[in-house]
Amino acid sequence: MESIGSVIELVSQAGSMALDAQKRLDFGDREFKKDGSVVTETDRMVEDFLYEQIDRQYPGCNFITEERSHQFDPARDYTFVIDPIDGTDNFSQNMHFWSISVALLDADMQPVAGVVYAPKLDLLFAADLGGPATLNSAPLNPPPIEAFTDLTGVIVSSRVHRQLDMRQFPGKIRAFGSAAIHLSFPLAYPGMVGSVHDDRAFAWDIAGAHAICRAAGWTMRYMDDREIDYRALRDSGWRVEDFFVSGSPSVCGMLRDCITRYE
């Protein structure tokens, strides 16, 4: 495989479909899955569209998707990871902070390409195979960070405050309600240096942004400094093993130094 350029186009099309659907969505239309998370018919529609179109254009690949189960063959060279609507609760309330995420994992289950599209914000983050991280086709070049200040921003998931003490972090802490957005935004906004996420994320929540971060020279690491391993996630139902941080390698280290777990 040389490029996922057509996947990026498909995600753009799916974003237009989801935007149209959101305009017609009523708050009462949303449903709840067994884990208590919100789902809508748009989630299923977008996932089916992306799965069918990508499978047709890139035959012989594995698929990991949020709403449907697919047989996984470890002998295959590539795996697509799809989150049709990341931030469905926001989507169902007609908020702006939701996204569509697709990642490509290679034979070693490394995220080597990805796209995160926030249609209502008109922001499309992407990284093609061997290419740079981009935002709306323009290269992303996040500046190096040597120290945190009271103006430094970090993005966290909504449950972080329940288990992590971040009072040693001197700056501003924000949350938007979409893991893919949390992990992608710091690449584009220099006041935000990285993110901290809880252990309830799944592969489809993070893989697209992970690929984009890697293309920009950033990383995602657990609190004990291990990098996220998607081969290990397969054995845990694709759920991450622990809280994790994202950013440049130095920022990840500084974030971990600012964080302690509540007893």
N, C-alpha and C positions, 0 to 999 in steps of 0.2 A: 504494500500500500504506500502510495507516495503523497497523498493529500486527503484531507477531509473537507475540502472546499465546498463540495456539494452538500455536506452535512450542515455547514454554516448557513447555506442558503435555505435548507429545509427548516432549520431552527428559526430563521427569520420569518418564513411562511407560517410556521406554527405559532409564532408570537402574534402575527396578525389575526390568526384564527382565535387565539385566546383573548385578545383585546376585544374583538367583536362579541365573543361569548360573555365577557365580563360586563359589557354594557347591558346585556339582557338578563344578567343573573340577579336573582332575588336572594336576600339573606337566608330565607327559609329553604332555599334549594340545596343547601349544603348538608352533607351527611357526616357521620362519624365512624371511623374504623375501630377495630377492637382495641387498639392502643390509645384511643381517645383523640387521635389526630383528625383533622378535617379533610374531607375529600369531596370533589364535585364531579359532575359529568364531564366538565372540561378537562380535568386531569386525565380521565380515561380516553377522551377524544384525542387529545394532543399526544398521549403516549402511543395510542394505536396508529396514528398518522406517522409519527416518527419511526416507530418500529417497522411498519410495513414499507415505508419508503427507503429507509436505510438498509433494511434486509434485502430489498430488491437491488439497490445500487452497490452494496458491498456484501455479496453472498458469502456464506461460510464463516461468519463471525458469531461469537457468543453475544448474548444480550443479558444485561442486568437492568431491570426496570422496577420502578416503585410499585406500580399497581398490578402487574401481571408476573407470573412465574414462568421461567424459561429453562429448558434443560441446558446444563453447563457442561461443555466438553473441554477439559484442560489441555487437550492436544491442539486446539485451534490457536492460530497465531494472534488473533485480535479479539477484543471484547469491547462492545459499546455499552456504556452506562448512561441510563436516561432518567432524568427527573422531569416529568412533564410540567409540573407547576411546583416550584419550591417556594414555600410561603403561601400555601393554599388558604390559610386563615385570613391573611391579608387580602388575597385575591377575592375571597368570598364576601369581604366587607367593602369592596371597591377601593381598596387602598392601592398605593403605587408600588410598594416594595414586595414584588414577587418576580420570579425569574424562571426561565427554561434552561436546563443544563444538560449537556451531552459531553461525555468524555470517551476517549479511546485509550484502552489499556493494551500494552503489547504482550508478547508471549510470557514475559517475566512479570506480568501484572503491574507494570509501571504506567502511570498516566502520562502519555506522550503527546496528546493533542486534546483540545477541548474548546467548548464554547459555553458562555453564560450570557443569556440575553434577558434584559429587563425591559420589556416592550413599552410599558407605560412611562418609563424614564428615558427611553430612546438610547439605551446604553447596551452595546454589544461587545463583550470581552471575548477574545478568541486567541488560540495558539494552534497553528497548523503544525503538521509534522516537520520538525527541524526549523520551524520559523519562530519569530519573536512573539512575545505577548503584545496584543494590540487592543485598543479601544476604538470602536467605530473605524477600523482599518488603520489607525495611526499607532505607531509603536509606543509602548509604555516603557518609561525609563524612571522608575521610582528612585528618589535620591537616597544616598546612604544616610543612616541615622547613627550618631555617635552617643547620644544621651537623650533621656526623656526629660521634658519640662512640663510645666503646668498647662501648656497649650498642646501637648502631644495627645493625639486621639488614638483610642483603641476600640475596636468593635467586638462585642461579646454576644453570645447567645442568651436567650431570656432566662435561663435557669442557672447561669454561672454564679450569681450572687448567693444562691442557696448553699453552695458547697465550697466556694473559693473565697478567700479573704484577699481582696485586691487593694486594700487601703494603702499599701506601700507604693502603688502606682500613682505618680504625681499628677497625671493629666486627666483628660476627659474620657468618659466611658459611654459608649453609645450602643444601641441595639435596634435593628430594623425588622427582624422577623423572617429572614431568608438566609439560610446558611451560605448558599452560593454567593449571594450579594455580600454578606459579611466578609467572606474570604477573598472576594474580588475587588471590592471598593478601595482597600488601602493601596492597591497598585496605582490607582488613578488620582487619589486625593492626597497630596503630600502631608497634610496635617494628620492623617491617619497612618499609623506605622505597621499595623498588624491586627490580628484578631485572636480571641480566646473562645474556645467552643467546648460545650459539655459533651458527655459521653453517650448522648442519645442520637447522635448523627449516624446516618447510614452512608454506604458508598455512593449512592445516587445523589445525596445532598452535597457531597464535597468533591467528587472526582473531577468534574469539569473545571472548577476553580483551582483544584490542585495542579492540573496540567498547565493551566495558565500561569500560576505562581511559579512552577518549575521553569517554564520558558523565560520568566523574568529573573531567574536566579534566586528565587525564594524557596522556602520549604515549609512543610507542615510536620510538626513533631509532637509526640506525646510529652506529658509532663516529666517523664524520666529520660527524655532526649532521644527516644527511639523514633525513627521515621515511620509513618503509617504504611503498613504492608497489606496490600489488597489480597494477597494469598491467604494471610491470616484472617482477614475479614470474612472470607468465604466460609470458614468454619464457625463463625459466630453470627450467621445469618446476615452478613454484610454490615454489621453494626461495629462502630469503632470501639476500641478496648478501654479508652480512658479519655479524660479531658485532654485537649491538645491546643497548641498555639501555632500561628502562621505568621510569616514575615521573612525578612532576610535572616540568615543564620545568626547574626549578632543580635538582632531584635528578638528573635525567639529565645535566646539565652537571657537577655535582659528582662523579658516578660516573665520567664519562669522564676527569675530571682525576685520579682515583685509579688509573687503569688504564694500563698500558703493555704493548705486545706483546713477547713473548720473541723474540729474534733467531733 
